[in-house]
Amino acid sequence: MNHQTLQTCCLTVTVLVGSTSFAHAQRDTYDAEPINYSTAEVNDPVAQLSRQIEAGETELAFDNDTGYLTAVLEALDISTNSQTLVFSKTSLQRHRISSRTPRAIYFNDDVYVGYCQNGDVLEFAATDAKQGATFYTLEQTDDAKPRFVRDQGQCLTCHSSSRTQDVPGYLIRSVFADSRGMPEFGSGTFTTDHTSPLKERWGGWYVTGTHGDMRHMGNAMFEKGADDLDRETHANITSLDELVSTAPYPGAHSDIVALMVMEHQTQMHNAIAWANYETRRAVHQADVMNAALDRPEGTLSESGERRVESAVDRVLEYLLFCNEFPLTSPVKGTSGYTEEFESRGIRDAEGRSLRDFDLTTRLFRYPCSYLIHSAAFDGLPDVVRTRVLTKLKAILEGYDDSESYEHLSRQDRRNILNILNDTKPEFAALSQEG
């Protein structure tokens, strides 16, 4: 696919979601100092893999059925058990997507890979520790040295708005989609995360797994109206055999637990990226003013302090699962994703990890995001990252009992505190100082 074709595909999506003017305005602010989104060098996992291929250090095997999919999943350490299937036409290769040919998404903590049957390209969104979400395509044609093409702003038409917390970012959309995959936007659309009621989640997606008496929008086709969506017939299914053939895909599932993790992870990444951008802008503006007014380096104005504190609060809101939707029935996946995800956990002296699931009343047993161990979190500017950890310590030790964190029991706080003291050296150092 050449640049002209890629741009045309993106513009087709734009017709569905509205004007491009806001996206262009947003891109202008990202491309200015100090962010320089389009021109700054990135070091996300896809960029690293691209450099390895270019240097001849890594080769990608091409498969006649799925192209480079299997090879890139292996190279990026992404399990096929993370597979989720979406049949709504809400992405780049919309002409390839329907209820019979859903788009597959695979992901780990840092990278998302989109695959369409007979697709022109594989789609990638990868998290850079400094720049946040970065988008790429890889042509699905056999080449001795396949080349990842970094997006130059077209993807921001959809991936830069209030839905992504006003940064280049990620989103999970739930829509009313018919059997062709066409969304009925007039009936409503939802951007979902861990705060969303299940009844608003996964419209236009296939879902495998059990969820008791809770109901969602998955596995159902829009026919008449939003109130007539059949949430019952294909609830609690453990196989997609009656709905769609999964033979063309590496996995046979669209795992409910994987979907729930991806919903949390996408908006947690966005919150981290927003804090990164907002803090860098505040510090940059302070540096300019300090030089002009002959003030000491590093001085932040009152407005700059407020901006940094706002960034701290947003990160903590997502980090500590504030306003998480309570589960009223147990949830169980089907693909082995649950066990695989937990096995990657960094564990404390008692064997506990922030990746341990609950899945009875909430998503995780210890409600503090595992992305506190990510490169994106560690890449936050010092001035905001240190404040996040300091305030987190105060919350967990019971010195901050504000209403925002009242969902955390005393035992929750003690457990998370002990896990972080054992697994997050920077946090442990603050605890020792305290």
C-alpha positions in Angstrom: 0.0 0.0 0.0 1.5 3.4 -1.0 1.1 6.6 0.9 -1.8 7.8 -1.3 -3.8 4.6 -0.6 -3.1 4.8 3.1 -4.2 8.4 3.3 -7.4 7.6 1.4 -8.3 4.7 3.8 -7.8 7.0 6.7 -10.0 9.7 5.2 -12.7 7.1 4.6 -12.9 6.6 8.4 -13.0 10.4 8.9 -16.3 10.5 7.1 -17.7 8.4 9.9 -16.3 10.2 12.8 -16.5 13.9 11.7 -14.2 16.7 10.7 -10.5 16.6 10.5 -10.0 20.2 11.6 -9.7 19.4 15.3 -7.2 16.6 14.6 -5.1 19.0 12.5 -5.2 21.6 15.2 -4.1 19.0 17.8 -1.3 17.8 15.6 0.0 21.3 15.3 0.4 21.5 19.1 2.1 18.1 19.2 4.6 19.1 16.5 5.6 22.2 18.4 8.2 22.5 21.1 8.7 20.7 23.4 6.8 17.6 22.1 7.9 17.5 18.4 5.6 14.4 18.0 6.2 13.8 14.3 9.9 14.4 14.2 11.3 13.3 17.5 13.2 10.0 17.5 11.2 7.2 19.2 12.4 4.0 20.8 9.2 2.0 21.1 9.3 -1.8 20.5 8.2 -1.5 16.9 10.9 1.2 16.2 13.5 -1.1 17.8 12.4 -4.1 15.7 12.4 -1.9 12.5 16.1 -1.0 13.2 17.0 -4.6 13.8 15.5 -5.6 10.5 17.2 -2.7 8.7 20.6 -3.7 10.2 20.1 -7.4 9.1 20.0 -8.6 12.8 16.4 -9.9 12.5 14.4 -11.5 9.7 10.6 -11.8 9.5 9.2 -15.0 7.9 6.3 -14.4 5.4 3.3 -16.8 5.5 1.0 -17.1 2.5 -2.1 -17.0 4.7 -1.4 -14.4 7.4 1.6 -12.6 5.9 4.0 -11.3 8.6 1.5 -11.7 11.4 3.0 -14.8 13.1 6.5 -13.5 12.7 5.9 -10.0 14.2 3.9 -11.4 17.1 6.8 -13.7 18.0 9.4 -10.9 17.5 7.4 -8.5 19.7 6.6 -11.1 22.3 2.8 -10.9 21.9 0.8 -14.0 22.6 -2.0 -15.2 20.3 -4.0 -15.8 23.5 -4.5 -12.0 23.6 -6.6 -12.2 20.4 -9.8 -10.1 20.3 -12.0 -9.8 17.3 -13.9 -6.7 16.2 -16.4 -6.6 13.4 -17.4 -2.9 13.3 -15.9 -0.8 10.5 -14.2 1.6 12.8 -10.5 1.4 11.7 -8.1 1.8 8.8 -9.0 -1.2 6.6 -12.7 -0.9 7.1 -13.4 -2.4 3.6 -11.9 -5.7 4.9 -14.1 -5.9 8.0 -17.5 -7.4 8.6 -19.2 -9.9 10.9 -17.8 -12.7 8.7 -14.3 -11.2 8.5 -13.6 -9.4 11.8 -10.4 -7.6 12.5 -8.1 -9.2 15.0 -6.2 -7.3 17.6 -3.2 -8.7 19.6 -1.4 -6.9 22.3 1.1 -6.9 25.2 1.9 -4.1 27.7 3.4 -1.8 25.0 2.2 -2.8 21.5 -1.1 -3.4 19.7 -1.2 -5.2 16.4 -4.2 -5.1 14.0 -4.7 -7.8 11.4 -7.4 -8.1 8.7 -8.0 -11.1 6.5 -6.4 -10.4 3.1 -5.4 -7.0 4.4 -3.0 -4.7 2.6 -1.1 -4.0 5.8 -0.6 -5.0 9.4 -1.4 -2.1 11.7 0.7 -1.2 14.8 0.3 1.1 17.7 3.3 1.2 20.0 4.0 3.0 23.3 7.2 5.1 23.4 8.4 6.1 26.9 8.5 9.8 26.0 6.2 10.3 23.0 3.4 8.0 23.9 1.4 6.2 21.2 3.1 5.9 17.8 1.5 4.3 14.8 2.9 2.2 12.0 1.9 0.0 9.0 3.7 -3.0 7.5 2.8 -4.0 3.9 1.6 -7.6 3.7 3.8 -8.4 0.7 6.8 -10.8 0.7 10.0 -8.7 0.9 13.5 -9.6 1.8 13.6 -6.6 4.1 10.1 -5.6 5.1 9.7 -2.0 6.2 7.6 -0.4 8.9 6.2 2.9 7.9 5.6 5.4 10.6 2.4 7.4 10.4 2.8 11.1 9.7 -0.5 12.2 11.3 -3.3 10.5 9.4 -4.0 8.1 12.3 -4.5 11.1 14.6 -7.8 11.8 12.9 -9.3 9.1 15.1 -6.5 8.7 17.7 -6.2 12.2 19.0 -9.3 13.6 20.7 -11.1 13.7 24.0 -11.6 10.0 23.6 -7.8 9.5 23.9 -7.5 12.2 26.6 -6.3 14.8 24.1 -3.0 13.1 23.2 -2.0 10.7 20.5 -3.4 7.6 22.1 -5.6 4.5 22.1 -9.3 3.8 22.5 -11.7 0.9 22.6 -15.0 1.8 20.9 -18.3 0.2 21.5 -20.9 0.8 18.8 -24.2 -0.5 17.4 -23.0 -2.4 14.3 -25.0 -4.4 11.8 -23.9 -7.7 10.2 -22.0 -5.8 7.6 -20.0 -4.1 10.4 -21.6 -0.7 9.7 -21.9 1.3 12.9 -25.2 3.1 13.6 -23.7 6.2 15.2 -27.1 7.8 15.6 -27.9 5.2 18.3 -24.9 6.1 20.4 -21.2 5.1 20.8 -19.1 4.5 23.8 -15.4 4.8 24.6 -14.9 2.1 27.2 -12.4 1.5 30.0 -12.5 -0.1 33.5 -15.1 2.5 34.7 -17.7 1.5 32.0 -20.8 -0.5 32.8 -20.7 -3.9 31.1 -23.9 -3.1 29.3 -22.1 -0.4 27.3 -19.1 -2.5 26.4 -18.0 -4.4 23.2 -20.7 -3.4 20.7 -19.2 -4.5 17.4 -16.9 -7.1 19.0 -17.0 -10.8 19.5 -16.7 -11.9 23.1 -15.9 -15.4 24.5 -16.1 -16.1 28.2 -18.6 -16.3 31.0 -20.0 -13.3 33.0 -23.0 -14.7 34.9 -26.0 -12.4 35.0 -24.2 -9.4 33.6 -24.8 -8.5 30.0 -22.8 -6.6 27.4 -23.2 -5.5 23.7 -20.9 -8.1 22.2 -21.8 -10.9 19.8 -25.0 -9.0 18.8 -25.9 -7.4 15.5 -27.8 -4.1 15.3 -31.1 -4.5 13.5 -33.8 -2.1 14.6 -32.9 0.1 17.5 -30.5 0.4 20.4 -33.3 -0.8 22.8 -33.8 -4.0 20.7 -30.2 -5.2 20.7 -30.2 -8.9 21.6 -27.8 -9.1 24.6 -29.1 -12.5 25.7 -28.9 -15.1 22.9 -25.1 -15.1 22.7 -24.2 -14.2 26.3 -21.8 -16.4 28.2 -20.5 -18.2 25.2 -17.2 -20.1 25.2 -16.9 -20.7 21.5 -17.5 -18.6 18.4 -18.3 -21.5 16.2 -22.0 -20.5 15.8 -21.1 -16.9 15.0 -18.0 -16.8 12.8 -15.2 -19.0 11.5 -11.9 -18.4 13.4 -9.9 -20.7 11.1 -8.2 -17.8 9.4 -6.8 -16.5 12.7 -4.0 -17.8 15.0 -6.5 -18.0 17.9 -10.0 -19.3 18.3 -11.2 -16.8 20.8 -12.0 -13.2 21.6 -11.3 -13.4 25.3 -13.4 -11.4 27.7 -10.5 -11.0 30.2 -8.2 -9.8 27.4 -10.8 -7.2 26.4 -11.1 -6.0 30.0 -7.3 -5.6 30.4 -7.0 -3.8 27.0 -9.7 -1.4 28.1 -7.9 -0.5 31.2 -4.5 -0.4 29.6 -5.4 1.9 26.7 -6.7 4.7 28.9 -4.0 4.1 31.5 -1.4 4.7 28.7 -3.3 7.8 27.6 -3.3 9.2 31.2 0.5 8.6 31.4 1.0 10.3 28.0 -1.1 13.3 28.9 0.8 13.8 32.2 4.1 13.5 30.2 3.0 16.1 27.6 1.4 18.5 30.1 4.4 18.5 32.4 6.9 18.9 29.6 4.9 21.9 28.3 4.6 23.5 31.7 8.4 23.1 32.3 9.2 24.4 28.8 7.1 27.5 29.3 8.6 28.0 32.8 12.1 27.8 31.3 11.3 30.4 28.7 9.8 32.7 31.4 12.7 32.1 33.8 15.2 33.1 31.2 13.2 36.2 30.3 12.7 37.3 33.9 16.1 36.2 35.2 14.6 33.7 37.6 16.4 30.6 38.9 16.4 27.6 36.7 13.7 25.1 37.5 11.2 27.7 38.9 7.6 26.8 38.3 4.9 29.4 38.4 1.7 28.9 40.3 -0.1 27.9 37.1 2.8 25.5 36.2 2.5 23.9 39.7 -1.3 23.5 39.1 -0.7 21.8 35.8 1.8 19.4 37.2 -0.6 18.6 40.1 -3.4 18.0 37.7 -1.2 15.5 35.8 -0.4 13.8 39.1 -4.1 13.4 40.0 -5.0 12.1 36.5 -2.3 9.4 36.6 -3.4 8.3 40.2 -7.0 8.2 39.2 -6.3 5.6 36.5 -3.5 3.9 38.5 -5.7 3.2 41.5 -8.8 2.2 39.5 -11.0 5.1 40.8 -14.6 4.7 39.8 -14.1 1.1 38.6 -17.3 -0.6 37.6 -18.0 -3.3 40.2 -18.6 -6.8 38.9 -21.8 -8.5 40.1 -20.9 -11.9 38.7 -17.6 -13.8 38.2 -15.9 -13.4 34.9 -13.8 -16.2 33.2 -11.9 -16.1 30.0 -11.5 -18.9 27.5 -8.1 -18.6 25.7 -5.5 -19.1 28.5 -4.9 -15.3 28.5 -5.6 -15.0 32.2 -3.0 -17.5 33.3 -0.4 -16.2 30.8 -0.9 -12.5 31.9 -0.5 -13.4 35.5 2.6 -15.4 34.8 4.4 -12.3 33.6 4.0 -10.6 37.0 6.8 -9.1 39.1 6.2 -10.7 42.5 6.9 -9.6 46.1 8.4 -11.7 48.8 4.9 -13.2 49.5 4.4 -14.1 45.8 1.9 -11.3 45.1 1.8 -9.3 41.9 -0.2 -6.4 40.5 -1.0 -8.7 37.6 -3.0 -11.0 39.8 -6.7 -11.1 38.8 -9.8 -10.9 41.0 -12.5 -11.3 38.4 -15.3 -11.7 41.0 -16.0 -8.1 42.2 -13.3 -6.2 40.2 -10.7 -6.7 37.6 -7.5 -7.1 39.7 -7.0 -8.4 43.2 -4.7 -5.5 44.1 -6.1 -2.4 42.5 -3.0 -0.6 41.3 -2.1 -0.7 37.7 0.7 -3.1 36.6 1.7 -0.3 34.2 3.5 1.4 37.1 6.2 -1.1 36.1 6.2 0.1 32.5 8.8 2.1 30.5 6.1 4.7 29.9 5.6 5.3 33.6 9.3 5.4 34.2 9.6 7.8 31.3 7.5 10.5 33.0 9.5 13.7 33.7 11.1 13.5 37.2 9.0 16.4 38.5 5.7 14.6 37.9 6.8 11.0 38.4 8.3 11.7 41.9 5.1 13.5 42.9 2.9 10.6 41.7 5.0 8.1 43.8 5.1 10.4 46.8 1.3 11.0 46.8 0.7 7.3 46.1 2.8 6.5 49.2 0.7 8.9 51.3 -2.5 7.3 50.1 -1.3 3.7 50.7 0.0 4.6 54.2 -3.3 6.2 55.1 -2.2 9.8 55.2 -4.4 10.8 52.3 -8.0 9.6 53.0 -9.7 11.8 50.4 -13.0 10.7 48.8 -11.3 9.8 45.5 -9.6 6.8 47.1 -12.2 5.6 49.5 -12.8 2.5 47.4 -9.4 1.2 48.7 -9.8 -0.7 51.9 -7.1 -0.7 54.6 -6.1 -4.1 53.5 -5.9 -3.1 49.8 -3.6 -0.2 50.7 -1.4 -2.4 52.9 -1.1 -5.1 50.1 -0.3 -2.6 47.4 2.2 -0.8 49.6 4.0 -4.1 50.4 4.0 -5.2 46.7 5.5 -1.8 45.6 8.1 -1.8 48.3 9.3 -5.1 47.0 9.0 -4.6 43.3 9.4 -0.8 42.6 12.9 0.4 43.8 12.1 4.1 43.3 9.0 3.7 45.4 10.8 1.7 48.0 13.4 4.5 48.3 10.7 7.0 49.0 9.4 4.7 51.7 12.8 4.4 53.3 13.1 8.2 53.3 9.8 8.5 55.0 
